[in-house]
Amino acid sequence: MTESRKHGAPGEQPDVTATGATGAGGDAAGTPPRADSAHGERHHTYYEGGAGASSEPGGEDEFDHTAPDSNERGAAGASSETEGTALAEEDTMAATLLADLQRLQAEYVNYKKRVDRDREVIRHTAVGSVVESLLPVLDDIHMARQAGDLAGGPFAAIADKLEATLGRFGVERLGEVGQEFDPNVHEALMHVEAELPEGTTGTTVVQVLQPGYRVGDRLVRAARVSVADPA
């Protein structure tokens, strides 16, 4: 009687209430059935897709550690290549902009130099034109000074102020007795015999007939002088 209850009589349904499961052959509600061997030993059955399932039977990992597929690797490679191309384009653009800036700076520096040079030339030209118009007055002052007419007179102060004012505008008077003759700034009107200081080796100015004037690099008039050669 006991044996028939354990194994069940032929034709009887197994008592499923003893397992406490609502599903056939299950250990608990909603759990997959266990596979029993012929000797009553239970083996664990692995199901794909379950959370925490290992990649193969007997694995110790709680989660699957699967390598990225080829699509993911391809996407990562394409993203890296795109980023590298963008960086190369930015470097090229930066180099181009730097070259343009350097060229503009060089052009500006050259332009400023040219403007400053032209401004100075225009200034010297304007001052030179004024000096040319004053040459007769300056020659009269020079002759009066040589004759001694300016010594102690009120006109001497006026002449000095005029020459000082011209000097502030860069006007330089040329021609002094004892200077070595320079054809660039002197015009020899007379060649005379005169006693020159000892040690003189070149043609020397012995008399200034009309002083010359220069403004910057512009020669308004060469000094008209008399010269003598050393003995």
JOJO-V91349 format. One record per helix or strand. SS is the DSSP state (H for helix, E for strand). FROM is the first residue (numbers start at 1). TO is the last residue. If there is no record, write none. Layout:
# JOJO-V91349
ss:SS from:FROM to:TO
ss:SS from:FROM to:TO
This chain:
# JOJO-V91349
ss:H from:2 to:7
ss:H from:16 to:18
ss:E from:35 to:36
ss:E from:42 to:43
ss:H from:70 to:147
ss:H from:154 to:168
ss:E from:171 to:174
ss:E from:180 to:180
ss:E from:186 to:191
ss:E from:204 to:210
ss:E from:212 to:215
ss:E from:218 to:221
ss:E from:223 to:228
